[in-house]
Each structure stands twice: as C-alpha cells, then as structure tokens.
Amino acid sequence: MDSYRKHKVEGTDQPVPRPIDPDRVRNQPPRILSYFWCDTSEAVAERTFDLVGDAPVETVFLIAFIGGQPENAVARHVQTVCTRLAPILAAGRPTKAEG
C-alpha cells in the first residue's frame, strides 16, 4: 500500500504520504483505501452487484496481486477468484425470493 500511495503523488507537489500503520489497517473494515477492496468472495460479489446495478455487464476485471506479494499467495487469490467468486458473479444476484 505504501508503494501505491508513493506513486500516486509522484510528479506532483504533494508530499509522500506517511507509511501505513499495519495494525491500524488490520482493525479497519475490509475495504482498504479507496481503491483496494479485500473481503470474502461473498462480500466482494455483493459489492460488485451493488456497483453494477442493472447495467448489462458481461466482464469484470480483477487484480490478483500487489507488487512484492509472494507467488503462493497470488496463486491462492487466483484460485479463490476462479473457484469461489466467479461462480457467484456468474449466477447473478439472488432475487429476494431466493434469499
């Protein structure tokens, strides 16, 4: 997160933001910063459905890693997206009657 925040201000007159306090971030809700979204597959699907609304969306792009992340963690993220999140998104938002 620190490298993204540093590059966000690169080339501007804005100062480099202070480093993130990992303990503070761990105690926040799953949404990290305004552009990172980390949560369960079910919660990410629900948020995606909220953002998409009734639009005829056919494709969603996801980033499975952050720079410097270990390869085994990236592989787990990709596996989770493919085996848990994708099926939820493909099924669509359940109607009220479906629960």
N, CA, C and O atoms as CSV, one atom per row, in Angstrom:
chain,resi,resn,atom,element,x,y,z
A,1,MET,N,N,0.827,-1.195,0.000
A,1,MET,CA,C,0.000,0.000,0.000
A,1,MET,C,C,0.866,1.251,0.000
A,1,MET,O,O,0.510,2.261,-0.606
A,2,ASP,N,N,2.008,1.178,0.685
A,2,ASP,CA,C,2.879,2.352,0.723
A,2,ASP,C,C,3.401,2.712,-0.665
A,2,ASP,O,O,3.476,3.890,-1.016
A,3,SER,N,N,3.766,1.687,-1.465
A,3,SER,CA,C,4.300,1.999,-2.791
A,3,SER,C,C,3.223,2.607,-3.687
A,3,SER,O,O,3.518,3.511,-4.470
A,4,TYR,N,N,1.989,2.133,-3.589
A,4,TYR,CA,C,0.907,2.721,-4.378
A,4,TYR,C,C,0.677,4.171,-3.964
A,4,TYR,O,O,0.493,5.046,-4.810
A,5,ARG,N,N,0.690,4.409,-2.682
A,5,ARG,CA,C,0.480,5.775,-2.194
A,5,ARG,C,C,1.627,6.693,-2.612
A,5,ARG,O,O,1.403,7.858,-2.940
A,6,LYS,N,N,2.853,6.174,-2.600
A,6,LYS,CA,C,4.010,6.965,-3.022
A,6,LYS,C,C,3.891,7.326,-4.502
A,6,LYS,O,O,4.112,8.475,-4.886
A,7,HIS,N,N,3.544,6.345,-5.326
A,7,HIS,CA,C,3.453,6.591,-6.765
A,7,HIS,C,C,2.250,7.458,-7.127
A,7,HIS,O,O,2.240,8.102,-8.176
A,8,LYS,N,N,1.257,7.475,-6.278
A,8,LYS,CA,C,0.074,8.302,-6.517
A,8,LYS,C,C,0.438,9.790,-6.553
A,8,LYS,O,O,-0.184,10.565,-7.280
A,9,VAL,N,N,1.438,10.183,-5.776
A,9,VAL,CA,C,1.813,11.598,-5.718
A,9,VAL,C,C,3.072,11.907,-6.525
A,9,VAL,O,O,3.497,13.060,-6.602
A,10,GLU,N,N,3.665,10.880,-7.123
A,10,GLU,CA,C,4.884,11.085,-7.910
A,10,GLU,C,C,4.616,12.084,-9.033
A,10,GLU,O,O,3.608,11.991,-9.734
A,11,GLY,N,N,5.530,13.039,-9.194
A,11,GLY,CA,C,5.381,14.040,-10.232
A,11,GLY,C,C,4.464,15.188,-9.859
A,11,GLY,O,O,4.176,16.052,-10.687
A,12,THR,N,N,4.009,15.202,-8.626
A,12,THR,CA,C,3.166,16.300,-8.147
A,12,THR,C,C,3.925,17.051,-7.063
A,12,THR,O,O,5.021,16.652,-6.668
A,13,ASP,N,N,3.347,18.116,-6.597
A,13,ASP,CA,C,3.946,18.865,-5.496
A,13,ASP,C,C,3.516,18.328,-4.140
A,13,ASP,O,O,3.908,18.869,-3.106
A,14,GLN,N,N,2.713,17.269,-4.132
A,14,GLN,CA,C,2.223,16.710,-2.878
A,14,GLN,C,C,3.332,15.904,-2.200
A,14,GLN,O,O,4.123,15.244,-2.875
A,15,PRO,N,N,3.392,15.956,-0.864
A,15,PRO,CA,C,4.404,15.163,-0.152
A,15,PRO,C,C,4.065,13.674,-0.202
A,15,PRO,O,O,2.903,13.297,-0.358
A,16,VAL,N,N,5.082,12.843,-0.070
A,16,VAL,CA,C,4.869,11.400,0.004
A,16,VAL,C,C,4.122,11.105,1.302
A,16,VAL,O,O,4.552,11.548,2.367
A,17,PRO,N,N,3.021,10.372,1.237
A,17,PRO,CA,C,2.258,10.066,2.457
A,17,PRO,C,C,3.083,9.276,3.471
A,17,PRO,O,O,4.002,8.539,3.113
A,18,ARG,N,N,2.733,9.448,4.733
A,18,ARG,CA,C,3.388,8.667,5.790
A,18,ARG,C,C,3.145,7.185,5.545
A,18,ARG,O,O,2.129,6.819,4.954
A,19,PRO,N,N,4.056,6.325,5.988
A,19,PRO,CA,C,3.824,4.878,5.841
A,19,PRO,C,C,2.553,4.448,6.563
A,19,PRO,O,O,2.162,5.025,7.577
A,20,ILE,N,N,1.927,3.428,6.015
A,20,ILE,CA,C,0.715,2.858,6.606
A,20,ILE,C,C,1.075,2.126,7.898
A,20,ILE,O,O,2.102,1.450,7.970
A,21,ASP,N,N,0.241,2.263,8.895
A,21,ASP,CA,C,0.404,1.514,10.140
A,21,ASP,C,C,-0.358,0.195,9.981
A,21,ASP,O,O,-1.588,0.198,10.012
A,22,PRO,N,N,0.344,-0.931,9.812
A,22,PRO,CA,C,-0.336,-2.207,9.563
A,22,PRO,C,C,-1.358,-2.573,10.641
A,22,PRO,O,O,-2.406,-3.134,10.321
A,23,ASP,N,N,-1.081,-2.273,11.893
A,23,ASP,CA,C,-2.027,-2.601,12.958
A,23,ASP,C,C,-3.328,-1.815,12.816
A,23,ASP,O,O,-4.411,-2.347,13.060
A,24,ARG,N,N,-3.218,-0.552,12.421
A,24,ARG,CA,C,-4.414,0.275,12.222
A,24,ARG,C,C,-5.234,-0.265,11.054
A,24,ARG,O,O,-6.461,-0.328,11.133
A,25,VAL,N,N,-4.557,-0.657,9.961
A,25,VAL,CA,C,-5.254,-1.170,8.789
A,25,VAL,C,C,-5.959,-2.487,9.109
A,25,VAL,O,O,-7.080,-2.720,8.656
A,26,ARG,N,N,-5.307,-3.340,9.883
A,26,ARG,CA,C,-5.907,-4.633,10.232
A,26,ARG,C,C,-7.206,-4.475,11.012
A,26,ARG,O,O,-8.068,-5.353,10.969
A,27,ASN,N,N,-7.352,-3.363,11.723
A,27,ASN,CA,C,-8.539,-3.143,12.539
A,27,ASN,C,C,-9.623,-2.346,11.823
A,27,ASN,O,O,-10.653,-2.031,12.418
A,28,GLN,N,N,-9.403,-2.018,10.554
A,28,GLN,CA,C,-10.395,-1.296,9.766
A,28,GLN,C,C,-11.300,-2.288,9.052
A,28,GLN,O,O,-10.986,-3.476,8.981
A,29,PRO,N,N,-12.430,-1.806,8.520
A,29,PRO,CA,C,-13.265,-2.670,7.696
A,29,PRO,C,C,-12.455,-3.199,6.512
A,29,PRO,O,O,-11.410,-2.636,6.186
A,30,PRO,N,N,-12.916,-4.268,5.864
A,30,PRO,CA,C,-12.155,-4.909,4.798
A,30,PRO,C,C,-11.763,-4.019,3.628
A,30,PRO,O,O,-10.772,-4.311,2.959
A,31,ARG,N,N,-12.487,-2.963,3.355
A,31,ARG,CA,C,-12.135,-2.083,2.241
A,31,ARG,C,C,-10.922,-1.256,2.655
A,31,ARG,O,O,-10.971,-0.528,3.647
A,32,ILE,N,N,-9.845,-1.370,1.902
A,32,ILE,CA,C,-8.597,-0.695,2.236
A,32,ILE,C,C,-8.371,0.433,1.246
A,32,ILE,O,O,-8.409,0.220,0.034
A,33,LEU,N,N,-8.137,1.628,1.759
A,33,LEU,CA,C,-8.015,2.831,0.947
A,33,LEU,C,C,-9.260,2.957,0.087
A,33,LEU,O,O,-10.257,2.281,0.341
A,34,SER,N,N,-9.220,3.798,-0.910
A,34,SER,CA,C,-10.420,3.955,-1.733
A,34,SER,C,C,-10.382,3.067,-2.956
A,34,SER,O,O,-11.385,2.952,-3.662
A,35,TYR,N,N,-9.253,2.436,-3.227
A,35,TYR,CA,C,-9.142,1.661,-4.457
A,35,TYR,C,C,-8.736,0.211,-4.236
A,35,TYR,O,O,-8.599,-0.531,-5.208
A,36,PHE,N,N,-8.542,-0.213,-3.012
A,36,PHE,CA,C,-8.291,-1.615,-2.709
A,36,PHE,C,C,-9.520,-2.174,-2.029
A,36,PHE,O,O,-10.156,-1.506,-1.213
A,37,TRP,N,N,-9.838,-3.377,-2.366
A,37,TRP,CA,C,-11.042,-3.995,-1.858
A,37,TRP,C,C,-10.712,-5.409,-1.479
A,37,TRP,O,O,-10.540,-6.247,-2.364
A,38,CYS,N,N,-10.615,-5.711,-0.223
A,38,CYS,CA,C,-10.255,-7.045,0.256
A,38,CYS,C,C,-11.354,-7.533,1.174
A,38,CYS,O,O,-11.671,-6.896,2.179
A,39,ASP,N,N,-11.936,-8.679,0.819
A,39,ASP,CA,C,-13.021,-9.214,1.643
A,39,ASP,C,C,-13.295,-10.638,1.194
A,39,ASP,O,O,-12.573,-11.178,0.356
A,40,THR,N,N,-14.323,-11.244,1.741
A,40,THR,CA,C,-14.704,-12.588,1.337
A,40,THR,C,C,-15.274,-12.559,-0.083
A,40,THR,O,O,-15.673,-11.504,-0.577
A,41,SER,N,N,-15.308,-13.709,-0.722
A,41,SER,CA,C,-15.885,-13.797,-2.068
A,41,SER,C,C,-17.329,-13.316,-2.070
A,41,SER,O,O,-17.751,-12.607,-2.983
A,42,GLU,N,N,-18.075,-13.697,-1.062
A,42,GLU,CA,C,-19.477,-13.309,-0.976
A,42,GLU,C,C,-19.630,-11.787,-0.842
A,42,GLU,O,O,-20.491,-11.189,-1.487
A,43,ALA,N,N,-18.805,-11.175,-0.017
A,43,ALA,CA,C,-18.885,-9.722,0.176
A,43,ALA,C,C,-18.442,-8.965,-1.074
A,43,ALA,O,O,-19.035,-7.946,-1.429
A,44,VAL,N,N,-17.396,-9.463,-1.742
A,44,VAL,CA,C,-16.949,-8.817,-2.981
A,44,VAL,C,C,-18.035,-8.949,-4.051
A,44,VAL,O,O,-18.288,-7.998,-4.791
A,45,ALA,N,N,-18.669,-10.102,-4.140
A,45,ALA,CA,C,-19.750,-10.281,-5.110
A,45,ALA,C,C,-20.896,-9.316,-4.810
A,45,ALA,O,O,-21.415,-8.670,-5.720
A,46,GLU,N,N,-21.288,-9.215,-3.562
A,46,GLU,CA,C,-22.384,-8.322,-3.187
A,46,GLU,C,C,-22.058,-6.875,-3.543
A,46,GLU,O,O,-22.900,-6.157,-4.084
A,47,ARG,N,N,-20.845,-6.454,-3.241
A,47,ARG,CA,C,-20.441,-5.076,-3.569
A,47,ARG,C,C,-20.419,-4.870,-5.082
A,47,ARG,O,O,-20.808,-3.811,-5.575
A,48,THR,N,N,-19.966,-5.875,-5.810
A,48,THR,CA,C,-19.940,-5.792,-7.272
A,48,THR,C,C,-21.359,-5.651,-7.803
A,48,THR,O,O,-21.615,-4.814,-8.668
A,49,PHE,N,N,-22.288,-6.464,-7.293
A,49,PHE,CA,C,-23.687,-6.355,-7.712
A,49,PHE,C,C,-24.232,-4.959,-7.399
A,49,PHE,O,O,-24.972,-4.390,-8.202
A,50,ASP,N,N,-23.873,-4.408,-6.246
A,50,ASP,CA,C,-24.324,-3.063,-5.878
A,50,ASP,C,C,-23.817,-2.021,-6.876
A,50,ASP,O,O,-24.562,-1.132,-7.288
A,51,LEU,N,N,-22.543,-2.137,-7.259
A,51,LEU,CA,C,-21.957,-1.162,-8.179
A,51,LEU,C,C,-22.496,-1.305,-9.598
A,51,LEU,O,O,-22.684,-0.308,-10.294
A,52,VAL,N,N,-22.742,-2.522,-10.021
A,52,VAL,CA,C,-23.200,-2.784,-11.385
A,52,VAL,C,C,-24.668,-2.405,-11.559
A,52,VAL,O,O,-25.063,-1.890,-12.605
A,53,GLY,N,N,-25.459,-2.660,-10.545
A,53,GLY,CA,C,-26.887,-2.360,-10.644
A,53,GLY,C,C,-27.531,-3.141,-11.774
A,53,GLY,O,O,-27.346,-4.353,-11.881
A,54,ASP,N,N,-28.288,-2.449,-12.617
A,54,ASP,CA,C,-28.978,-3.090,-13.733
A,54,ASP,C,C,-28.211,-2.994,-15.045
A,54,ASP,O,O,-28.737,-3.361,-16.096
A,55,ALA,N,N,-26.984,-2.510,-14.997
A,55,ALA,CA,C,-26.196,-2.369,-16.229
A,55,ALA,C,C,-25.910,-3.746,-16.835
A,55,ALA,O,O,-25.757,-4.723,-16.103
A,56,PRO,N,N,-25.837,-3.827,-18.160
A,56,PRO,CA,C,-25.601,-5.116,-18.820
A,56,PRO,C,C,-24.117,-5.509,-18.815
A,56,PRO,O,O,-23.507,-5.638,-19.876
A,57,VAL,N,N,-23.552,-5.694,-17.650
A,57,VAL,CA,C,-22.126,-6.005,-17.509
A,57,VAL,C,C,-21.883,-7.473,-17.824
A,57,VAL,O,O,-22.590,-8.351,-17.328
A,58,GLU,N,N,-20.877,-7.731,-18.653
A,58,GLU,CA,C,-20.515,-9.103,-19.008
A,58,GLU,C,C,-19.131,-9.481,-18.506
A,58,GLU,O,O,-18.820,-10.668,-18.398
A,59,THR,N,N,-18.299,-8.500,-18.197
A,59,THR,CA,C,-16.921,-8.771,-17.810
A,59,THR,C,C,-16.524,-7.896,-16.627
A,59,THR,O,O,-16.837,-6.706,-16.585
A,60,VAL,N,N,-15.833,-8.500,-15.671
A,60,VAL,CA,C,-15.272,-7.782,-14.531
A,60,VAL,C,C,-13.784,-8.101,-14.489
A,60,VAL,O,O,-13.403,-9.269,-14.562
A,61,PHE,N,N,-12.948,-7.094,-14.374
A,61,PHE,CA,C,-11.510,-7.293,-14.298
A,61,PHE,C,C,-11.053,-7.188,-12.848
A,61,PHE,O,O,-11.448,-6.269,-12.131
A,62,LEU,N,N,-10.226,-8.127,-12.423
A,62,LEU,CA,C,-9.714,-8.154,-11.059
A,62,LEU,C,C,-8.192,-8.226,-11.098
A,62,LEU,O,O,-7.610,-8.768,-12.037
A,63,ILE,N,N,-7.566,-7.684,-10.087
A,63,ILE,CA,C,-6.121,-7.808,-9.938
A,63,ILE,C,C,-5.884,-8.745,-8.772
A,63,ILE,O,O,-6.373,-8.511,-7.667
A,64,ALA,N,N,-5.132,-9.805,-9.021
A,64,ALA,CA,C,-4.955,-10.855,-8.019
A,64,ALA,C,C,-3.746,-10.639,-7.126
A,64,ALA,O,O,-3.538,-11.399,-6.181
A,65,PHE,N,N,-2.944,-9.620,-7.406
A,65,PHE,CA,C,-1.750,-9.439,-6.595
A,65,PHE,C,C,-1.394,-7.971,-6.457
A,65,PHE,O,O,-1.846,-7.115,-7.218
A,66,ILE,N,N,-0.580,-7.718,-5.471
A,66,ILE,CA,C,0.018,-6.409,-5.242
A,66,ILE,C,C,1.517,-6.627,-5.343
A,66,ILE,O,O,2.019,-7.653,-4.884
A,67,GLY,N,N,2.230,-5.704,-5.920
A,67,GLY,CA,C,3.669,-5.849,-6.108
A,67,GLY,C,C,4.381,-6.338,-4.862
A,67,GLY,O,O,4.149,-5.840,-3.761
A,68,GLY,N,N,5.257,-7.327,-5.050
A,68,GLY,CA,C,6.028,-7.872,-3.947
A,68,GLY,C,C,5.349,-8.990,-3.198
A,68,GLY,O,O,5.936,-9.559,-2.277
A,69,GLN,N,N,4.127,-9.321,-3.568
A,69,GLN,CA,C,3.393,-10.377,-2.875
A,69,GLN,C,C,3.974,-11.740,-3.260
A,69,GLN,O,O,4.301,-11.955,-4.427
A,70,PRO,N,N,4.106,-12.652,-2.313
A,70,PRO,CA,C,4.658,-13.976,-2.625
A,70,PRO,C,C,3.806,-14.720,-3.661
A,70,PRO,O,O,2.581,-14.603,-3.676
A,71,GLU,N,N,4.475,-15.478,-4.515
A,71,GLU,CA,C,3.796,-16.189,-5.596
A,71,GLU,C,C,2.714,-17.144,-5.080
A,71,GLU,O,O,1.665,-17.276,-5.711
A,72,ASN,N,N,2.949,-17.804,-3.956
A,72,ASN,CA,C,1.943,-18.741,-3.439
A,72,ASN,C,C,0.678,-18.007,-2.986
A,72,ASN,O,O,-0.421,-18.551,-3.102
A,73,ALA,N,N,0.814,-16.799,-2.479
A,73,ALA,CA,C,-0.359,-16.007,-2.092
A,73,ALA,C,C,-1.139,-15.576,-3.333
A,73,ALA,O,O,-2.370,-15.595,-3.333
A,74,VAL,N,N,-0.427,-15.191,-4.384
A,74,VAL,CA,C,-1.082,-14.817,-5.643
A,74,VAL,C,C,-1.854,-16.017,-6.190
A,74,VAL,O,O,-2.997,-15.876,-6.624
A,75,ALA,N,N,-1.236,-17.189,-6.168
A,75,ALA,CA,C,-1.897,-18.401,-6.669
A,75,ALA,C,C,-3.172,-18.695,-5.876
A,75,ALA,O,O,-4.179,-19.101,-6.455
A,76,ARG,N,N,-3.137,-18.494,-4.562
A,76,ARG,CA,C,-4.335,-18.705,-3.741
A,76,ARG,C,C,-5.434,-17.711,-4.113
A,76,ARG,O,O,-6.609,-18.072,-4.170
A,77,HIS,N,N,-5.048,-16.455,-4.365
A,77,HIS,CA,C,-6.035,-15.448,-4.753
A,77,HIS,C,C,-6.681,-15.812,-6.081
A,77,HIS,O,O,-7.901,-15.733,-6.225
A,78,VAL,N,N,-5.866,-16.211,-7.049
A,78,VAL,CA,C,-6.404,-16.587,-8.360
A,78,VAL,C,C,-7.347,-17.783,-8.207
A,78,VAL,O,O,-8.423,-17.810,-8.804
A,79,GLN,N,N,-6.940,-18.762,-7.411
A,79,GLN,CA,C,-7.782,-19.942,-7.188
A,79,GLN,C,C,-9.110,-19.538,-6.540
A,79,GLN,O,O,-10.164,-20.039,-6.932
A,80,THR,N,N,-9.068,-18.653,-5.568
A,80,THR,CA,C,-10.293,-18.201,-4.903
A,80,THR,C,C,-11.205,-17.461,-5.877
A,80,THR,O,O,-12.417,-17.680,-5.889
A,81,VAL,N,N,-10.626,-16.595,-6.685
A,81,VAL,CA,C,-11.435,-15.866,-7.667
A,81,VAL,C,C,-12.103,-16.838,-8.634
A,81,VAL,O,O,-13.286,-16.699,-8.942
A,82,CYS,N,N,-11.343,-17.818,-9.109
A,82,CYS,CA,C,-11.873,-18.755,-10.107
A,82,CYS,C,C,-12.871,-19.753,-9.533
A,82,CYS,O,O,-13.839,-20.109,-10.204
A,83,THR,N,N,-12.652,-20.204,-8.314
A,83,THR,CA,C,-13.490,-21.275,-7.773
A,83,THR,C,C,-14.613,-20.785,-6.865
A,83,THR,O,O,-15.613,-21.482,-6.692
A,84,ARG,N,N,-14.462,-19.594,-6.283
A,84,ARG,CA,C,-15.499,-19.110,-5.358
A,84,ARG,C,C,-16.199,-17.859,-5.867
A,84,ARG,O,O,-17.428,-17.820,-5.922
A,85,LEU,N,N,-15.432,-16.832,-6.243
A,85,LEU,CA,C,-16.035,-15.561,-6.646
A,85,LEU,C,C,-16.702,-15.651,-8.016
A,85,LEU,O,O,-17.846,-15.223,-8.170
A,86,ALA,N,N,-16.016,-16.195,-9.001
A,86,ALA,CA,C,-16.571,-16.246,-10.359
A,86,ALA,C,C,-17.924,-16.954,-10.415
A,86,ALA,O,O,-18.839,-16.445,-11.063
A,87,PRO,N,N,-18.087,-18.107,-9.762
A,87,PRO,CA,C,-19.414,-18.747,-9.803
A,87,PRO,C,C,-20.527,-17.893,-9.182
A,87,PRO,O,O,-21.658,-17.905,-9.666
A,88,ILE,N,N,-20.213,-17.162,-8.127
A,88,ILE,CA,C,-21.219,-16.288,-7.500
A,88,ILE,C,C,-21.613,-15.185,-8.471
A,88,ILE,O,O,-22.797,-14.906,-8.658
A,89,LEU,N,N,-20.609,-14.555,-9.092
A,89,LEU,CA,C,-20.897,-13.480,-10.045
A,89,LEU,C,C,-21.654,-14.002,-11.259
A,89,LEU,O,O,-22.574,-13.347,-11.748
A,90,ALA,N,N,-21.267,-15.188,-11.749
A,90,ALA,CA,C,-21.923,-15.762,-12.919
A,90,ALA,C,C,-23.390,-16.084,-12.644
A,90,ALA,O,O,-24.229,-15.970,-13.538
A,91,ALA,N,N,-23.696,-16.481,-11.428
A,91,ALA,CA,C,-25.071,-16.815,-11.069
A,91,ALA,C,C,-25.957,-15.573,-10.958
A,91,ALA,O,O,-27.180,-15.658,-11.065
A,92,GLY,N,N,-25.323,-14.421,-10.742
A,92,GLY,CA,C,-26.089,-13.188,-10.599
A,92,GLY,C,C,-26.605,-13.014,-9.190
A,92,GLY,O,O,-26.569,-13.937,-8.376
A,93,ARG,N,N,-27.081,-11.832,-8.921
A,93,ARG,CA,C,-27.610,-11.530,-7.586
A,93,ARG,C,C,-28.888,-12.321,-7.366
A,93,ARG,O,O,-29.776,-12.337,-8.218
A,94,PRO,N,N,-28.972,-12.979,-6.213
A,94,PRO,CA,C,-30.218,-13.703,-5.903
A,94,PRO,C,C,-31.373,-12.723,-5.760
A,94,PRO,O,O,-31.204,-11.610,-5.262
A,95,THR,N,N,-32.525,-13.146,-6.195
A,95,THR,CA,C,-33.711,-12.305,-6.020
A,95,THR,C,C,-34.144,-12.404,-4.552
A,95,THR,O,O,-33.688,-13.281,-3.818
A,96,LYS,N,N,-35.007,-11.514,-4.147
A,96,LYS,CA,C,-35.493,-11.518,-2.750
A,96,LYS,C,C,-36.092,-12.875,-2.387
A,96,LYS,O,O,-35.893,-13.363,-1.274
A,97,ALA,N,N,-36.818,-13.482,-3.312
A,97,ALA,CA,C,-37.462,-14.767,-3.045
A,97,ALA,C,C,-36.428,-15.884,-2.853
A,97,ALA,O,O,-36.653,-16.827,-2.094
A,98,GLU,N,N,-35.260,-15.758,-3.573
A,98,GLU,CA,C,-34.216,-16.771,-3.453
A,98,GLU,C,C,-33.458,-16.630,-2.156
A,98,GLU,O,O,-32.872,-17.597,-1.671
A,99,GLY,N,N,-33.461,-15.422,-1.578
A,99,GLY,CA,C,-32.814,-15.193,-0.306
A,99,GLY,C,C,-31.398,-14.919,-0.457
A,99,GLY,O,O,-30.702,-14.702,0.535
